[in-house]
């Protein structure tokens, strides 16, 4: 698609300030009356960072709401270290009820399960924790029943002389040893479940495409390619009904500089692709592109009433887009 075919204007309708920075991952829980509650990751960089700056934030979006700032949804009750990153929301029951799985990159890395009732996090427990390298460089996760799939992203994966054996996906089951697969997939980033009897879909950041990943770890070779070469380096993926939202950056070097220097621009874009069209020749549809002015290292897009909500790796706000075509709220 050409840039002119985007259905969302480049300029955001609204910016929502975050308590910390880095809404790198974000999920949307449907509520009553056409509203959604966004749960997002908030962290802190540099001096003066206190434990309360690392938390799961939340904000409600609805047809007539204009939120200004995120609230605290949850963090561990004590001053213990907490470094949230990837999220996976399961919300297939009553409105406002769900289970949020959260990757915590403290040492040793662990995964929390947060139970949500009436939009509020009511219970929290650590369900997975491993010493060693199993979750080293863990980036995102997807819960499928009792199994948690975690992607491992190599930030130096673009170096052609890297020789370390690298497994891009780890499957974790309760009371079972972890299973490592997708050898060599150093760009494994966003991940979503395509449904019962189907594969996982993984964003291959360094390869600039999408990959099918079998849930049992079976090697599938060339048949694993799920898209043509993408115009962006794909970061997080979000399921929106029968399509996948793909957010990412155009230039990895600028994204890396933006991580160090928040004022550095990092042009980004959001694309969508129908699940039934996935395959080696599948081309995505452009929904939004920010250019040099709007959006810096956009890493995730989720649907909300009338548009999209965008999270950014280092910026201190969430961008809300009002789009020409209504985007169905989902998880």
VEXDREN-2710 file (C-alpha; in Angstrom, 1 decimal):
% VEXDREN-2710
k/r/px/py/pz
1/UNK/0.0/0.0/0.0
2/UNK/1.1/3.5/-0.6
3/UNK/1.5/6.0/2.3
4/UNK/-1.5/7.9/1.0
5/UNK/-3.8/4.9/1.6
6/UNK/-3.4/5.0/5.4
7/UNK/-6.7/5.3/7.2
8/UNK/-5.3/7.0/10.3
9/UNK/-3.9/10.5/10.1
10/UNK/-0.3/11.0/11.1
11/UNK/-1.1/13.6/13.8
12/UNK/-2.5/11.9/17.0
13/UNK/-5.9/13.0/18.2
14/UNK/-4.7/12.9/21.9
15/UNK/-1.6/12.2/23.9
16/UNK/-1.9/10.4/27.3
17/UNK/0.9/11.1/29.7
18/UNK/2.4/8.1/31.5
19/UNK/3.8/7.9/35.0
20/UNK/7.1/6.5/33.8
21/UNK/8.3/6.0/30.2
22/UNK/8.3/3.2/27.7
23/UNK/4.8/1.9/27.0
24/UNK/6.6/-0.7/24.9
25/UNK/3.9/-3.2/25.3
26/UNK/0.2/-2.7/25.9
27/UNK/-3.1/-4.7/25.8
28/UNK/-6.7/-3.7/25.7
29/UNK/-9.5/-5.2/27.9
30/UNK/-13.1/-4.6/26.7
31/UNK/-15.3/-2.9/29.2
32/UNK/-19.0/-2.0/29.2
33/UNK/-20.6/0.7/27.1
34/UNK/-18.0/0.5/24.3
35/UNK/-15.0/1.3/26.5
36/UNK/-11.7/-0.4/26.8
37/UNK/-9.1/-0.3/29.6
38/UNK/-5.5/-0.2/28.4
39/UNK/-2.9/-1.9/30.5
40/UNK/0.6/-0.9/29.7
41/UNK/4.2/-1.2/30.9
42/UNK/5.8/1.8/32.6
43/UNK/9.4/2.0/33.6
44/UNK/12.1/4.5/34.5
45/UNK/15.6/5.3/33.2
46/UNK/18.5/7.2/34.7
47/UNK/19.0/8.8/38.1
48/UNK/16.2/9.3/40.6
49/UNK/14.3/6.1/39.6
50/UNK/12.3/4.8/42.6
51/UNK/10.4/1.5/42.8
52/UNK/7.0/3.2/42.2
53/UNK/8.2/4.3/38.7
54/UNK/8.1/0.7/37.6
55/UNK/4.5/-0.4/37.3
56/UNK/1.6/-1.6/35.2
57/UNK/-0.3/1.5/34.3
58/UNK/-3.9/1.7/33.0
59/UNK/-6.2/4.2/31.4
60/UNK/-9.8/4.0/30.1
61/UNK/-10.7/4.9/26.6
62/UNK/-14.3/5.4/25.5
63/UNK/-16.5/7.2/23.0
64/UNK/-16.7/10.3/25.2
65/UNK/-13.6/10.1/27.4
66/UNK/-10.5/12.3/27.1
67/UNK/-8.0/10.9/29.6
68/UNK/-5.0/13.0/30.5
69/UNK/-2.8/10.6/32.4
70/UNK/-2.4/6.9/33.3
71/UNK/-3.2/5.5/36.7
72/UNK/-1.5/2.7/38.6
73/UNK/-3.1/-0.7/37.9
74/UNK/-0.6/-2.8/39.8
75/UNK/3.0/-3.4/41.0
76/UNK/4.4/-5.8/43.6
77/UNK/3.3/-4.7/47.0
78/UNK/6.8/-4.1/48.4
79/UNK/9.9/-2.2/47.2
80/UNK/11.3/-5.3/45.5
81/UNK/12.7/-4.8/42.0
82/UNK/10.2/-4.9/39.2
83/UNK/11.0/-4.5/35.5
84/UNK/7.9/-5.2/33.4
85/UNK/8.2/-5.8/29.6
86/UNK/6.0/-8.2/27.5
87/UNK/2.3/-8.8/28.2
88/UNK/-0.3/-11.4/27.1
89/UNK/-4.0/-10.9/27.9
90/UNK/-6.6/-13.6/27.9
91/UNK/-10.1/-12.2/28.0
92/UNK/-12.6/-14.6/26.5
93/UNK/-15.2/-14.5/29.3
94/UNK/-17.5/-11.7/30.7
95/UNK/-16.7/-8.1/29.9
96/UNK/-14.0/-6.7/32.2
97/UNK/-12.7/-10.1/33.3
98/UNK/-9.4/-11.6/32.1
99/UNK/-6.0/-12.9/33.0
100/UNK/-2.9/-10.9/32.3
101/UNK/0.5/-12.6/32.0
102/UNK/3.5/-10.3/32.4
103/UNK/7.2/-10.9/31.7
104/UNK/9.3/-9.4/34.5
105/UNK/13.0/-9.0/33.5
106/UNK/14.5/-8.7/37.0
107/UNK/17.1/-11.3/37.9
108/UNK/16.2/-14.1/37.8
109/UNK/13.5/-13.3/35.2
110/UNK/10.0/-14.4/36.1
111/UNK/6.4/-14.3/34.8
112/UNK/3.5/-13.0/36.8
113/UNK/-0.2/-14.0/36.4
114/UNK/-2.6/-11.2/37.2
115/UNK/-6.3/-11.9/37.6
116/UNK/-8.7/-9.1/36.5
117/UNK/-12.2/-8.8/37.7
118/UNK/-14.4/-5.8/36.8
119/UNK/-11.4/-4.2/35.2
120/UNK/-9.3/-4.3/38.4
121/UNK/-6.3/-6.5/39.1
122/UNK/-7.4/-8.6/42.1
123/UNK/-4.8/-11.3/42.4
124/UNK/-1.2/-11.7/41.5
125/UNK/1.3/-14.6/41.7
126/UNK/4.6/-15.6/40.1
127/UNK/3.9/-18.6/37.9
128/UNK/7.3/-19.2/36.3
129/UNK/10.9/-18.3/37.4
130/UNK/14.2/-19.6/36.1
131/UNK/17.8/-19.2/36.9
132/UNK/20.4/-19.2/34.1
133/UNK/19.9/-18.2/30.5
134/UNK/16.4/-19.7/29.8
135/UNK/14.7/-16.3/29.8
136/UNK/17.8/-14.2/29.2
137/UNK/16.8/-11.5/26.6
138/UNK/13.1/-12.4/27.0
139/UNK/11.1/-9.9/25.1
140/UNK/7.4/-10.8/24.7
141/UNK/5.1/-13.7/25.6
142/UNK/1.9/-15.4/24.6
143/UNK/-0.2/-17.6/26.9
144/UNK/-1.9/-20.6/25.3
145/UNK/-3.7/-22.7/27.9
146/UNK/-1.2/-23.8/30.4
147/UNK/1.8/-23.1/28.2
148/UNK/3.6/-19.7/28.1
149/UNK/5.6/-19.0/24.9
150/UNK/8.4/-16.4/25.4
151/UNK/10.3/-14.8/22.5
152/UNK/14.0/-14.0/22.9
153/UNK/15.4/-11.0/21.1
154/UNK/19.1/-10.5/20.3
155/UNK/19.8/-6.7/20.2
156/UNK/23.0/-7.5/18.3
157/UNK/21.4/-10.0/16.0
158/UNK/22.2/-7.9/12.9
159/UNK/25.9/-8.6/13.3
160/UNK/26.6/-11.2/10.7
161/UNK/29.6/-12.7/12.6
162/UNK/27.5/-13.6/15.7
163/UNK/28.2/-17.3/16.4
164/UNK/26.4/-18.0/19.6
165/UNK/23.6/-20.6/19.4
166/UNK/20.4/-18.7/19.8
167/UNK/16.9/-20.0/20.3
168/UNK/14.2/-17.5/19.5
169/UNK/11.3/-19.1/21.4
170/UNK/11.0/-20.8/24.8
171/UNK/8.0/-22.9/25.7
172/UNK/7.3/-23.0/29.5
173/UNK/4.9/-25.4/31.1
174/UNK/4.2/-25.9/34.8
175/UNK/6.3/-28.8/36.4
176/UNK/8.1/-29.4/33.1
177/UNK/11.5/-28.4/31.8
178/UNK/11.6/-25.5/29.4
179/UNK/11.7/-26.2/25.7
180/UNK/13.9/-24.1/23.5
181/UNK/13.3/-24.0/19.8
182/UNK/13.5/-21.7/16.7
183/UNK/17.3/-22.0/16.5
184/UNK/18.9/-19.0/14.9
185/UNK/15.8/-16.7/15.1
186/UNK/17.6/-13.8/16.7
187/UNK/15.0/-11.2/15.8
188/UNK/12.1/-13.0/17.6
189/UNK/10.0/-10.1/19.1
190/UNK/6.2/-9.8/19.1
191/UNK/4.1/-13.0/19.3
192/UNK/0.4/-13.9/19.0
193/UNK/-1.6/-17.0/18.9
194/UNK/-3.5/-17.7/15.6
195/UNK/-6.0/-19.9/17.4
196/UNK/-6.8/-23.6/18.2
197/UNK/-5.1/-26.0/15.8
198/UNK/-3.0/-23.2/14.3
199/UNK/0.5/-21.9/14.8
200/UNK/1.9/-19.0/16.7
201/UNK/2.9/-15.9/14.7
202/UNK/6.2/-14.2/15.6
203/UNK/7.6/-10.9/14.4
204/UNK/11.1/-11.4/13.0
205/UNK/12.6/-8.0/13.6
206/UNK/16.0/-8.4/12.0
207/UNK/14.6/-10.4/9.1
208/UNK/11.8/-7.8/8.5
209/UNK/9.0/-10.4/8.1
210/UNK/6.6/-12.6/10.1
211/UNK/7.1/-16.2/10.9
212/UNK/4.9/-19.2/11.7
213/UNK/6.1/-21.0/14.7
214/UNK/4.6/-24.4/15.6
215/UNK/3.4/-24.7/19.1
216/UNK/5.2/-28.1/19.5
217/UNK/8.5/-26.7/18.2
218/UNK/8.5/-28.6/15.0
219/UNK/10.9/-27.2/12.4
220/UNK/9.0/-26.1/9.2
221/UNK/11.7/-24.5/7.1
222/UNK/10.7/-22.2/4.2
223/UNK/7.0/-22.8/5.0
224/UNK/7.5/-20.8/8.2
225/UNK/7.6/-17.5/6.2
226/UNK/4.3/-15.8/6.9
227/UNK/4.7/-12.5/5.1
228/UNK/6.6/-10.8/2.4
229/UNK/9.5/-8.4/3.4
230/UNK/7.9/-5.7/5.5
231/UNK/8.5/-1.9/5.1
232/UNK/9.3/-1.7/8.8
233/UNK/11.2/-3.7/11.4
234/UNK/8.3/-5.4/13.1
235/UNK/8.1/-5.0/16.9
236/UNK/5.0/-6.1/18.8
237/UNK/2.0/-7.8/17.3
238/UNK/-1.6/-7.5/18.4
239/UNK/-4.6/-9.6/17.4
240/UNK/-7.6/-7.6/16.2
241/UNK/-10.3/-10.0/15.3
242/UNK/-9.2/-11.7/12.0
243/UNK/-6.3/-9.5/11.4
244/UNK/-2.9/-8.8/13.0
245/UNK/-1.7/-5.2/13.8
246/UNK/2.0/-4.8/13.2
247/UNK/3.9/-1.9/14.8
248/UNK/7.5/-1.1/14.2
249/UNK/10.3/1.3/13.3
250/UNK/11.8/2.2/10.0
251/UNK/15.4/2.6/11.0
252/UNK/17.0/0.4/13.8
253/UNK/19.9/2.8/14.3
254/UNK/17.6/5.7/15.0
255/UNK/15.5/3.4/17.3
256/UNK/18.7/2.5/19.2
257/UNK/19.7/6.2/19.5
258/UNK/16.2/7.1/20.6
259/UNK/16.5/4.6/23.4
260/UNK/19.5/6.5/24.7
261/UNK/18.4/10.0/23.8
262/UNK/14.6/10.3/23.9
263/UNK/14.6/13.5/21.8
264/UNK/16.0/11.7/18.8
265/UNK/13.3/11.1/16.1
266/UNK/12.6/7.5/15.1
267/UNK/10.0/7.2/12.3
268/UNK/7.6/4.4/12.8
269/UNK/4.5/2.9/11.2
270/UNK/1.6/0.5/11.8
271/UNK/0.4/-2.1/9.3
272/UNK/-2.3/-4.7/9.3
273/UNK/-2.5/-8.1/7.7
274/UNK/-5.5/-10.5/7.4
275/UNK/-4.8/-13.8/9.2
276/UNK/-6.2/-15.8/6.2
277/UNK/-3.8/-14.1/3.8
278/UNK/-0.7/-15.0/5.8
279/UNK/2.0/-16.6/3.6
280/UNK/5.3/-15.9/1.9
281/UNK/3.8/-13.4/-0.6
282/UNK/1.4/-11.6/1.9
283/UNK/1.6/-7.8/1.8
284/UNK/0.4/-5.8/4.7
285/UNK/-1.9/-2.7/4.6
286/UNK/-0.6/0.6/5.9
287/UNK/-2.8/2.0/8.7
288/UNK/-0.6/4.8/10.0
289/UNK/2.9/6.3/9.6
290/UNK/4.3/9.0/11.8
291/UNK/7.1/10.4/9.7
292/UNK/9.7/12.4/11.5
293/UNK/7.3/14.4/13.6
294/UNK/4.8/12.1/15.2
295/UNK/5.6/9.0/17.1
296/UNK/9.1/7.9/18.2
297/UNK/10.0/4.2/18.1
298/UNK/6.4/3.1/18.1
299/UNK/6.4/-0.5/19.3
300/UNK/2.8/-1.6/19.8
301/UNK/-0.6/-0.7/18.4
302/UNK/-3.9/-1.9/19.9
303/UNK/-7.5/-1.2/18.8
304/UNK/-9.7/1.2/20.7
305/UNK/-13.1/2.7/20.0
306/UNK/-12.8/4.6/16.7
307/UNK/-9.1/4.1/16.2
308/UNK/-5.8/2.9/17.5
309/UNK/-3.6/3.4/20.7
310/UNK/0.1/3.4/20.1
311/UNK/2.8/2.7/22.7
312/UNK/6.4/3.9/22.3
313/UNK/9.7/2.4/23.6
314/UNK/11.1/5.4/25.4
315/UNK/8.5/8.3/25.1
316/UNK/6.5/9.4/28.1
317/UNK/3.1/9.2/26.5
318/UNK/0.6/7.0/24.6
319/UNK/-0.7/8.3/21.3
320/UNK/-4.4/8.0/20.4
321/UNK/-5.4/8.0/16.7
322/UNK/-8.9/8.6/15.4
323/UNK/-9.2/6.7/12.1
324/UNK/-11.5/6.9/9.2
325/UNK/-12.6/3.3/9.6
326/UNK/-13.6/2.2/13.1
327/UNK/-11.2/-0.4/14.5
328/UNK/-12.9/-3.1/16.6
329/UNK/-11.6/-3.3/20.1
330/UNK/-9.8/-6.5/20.9
331/UNK/-6.9/-8.1/22.7
END
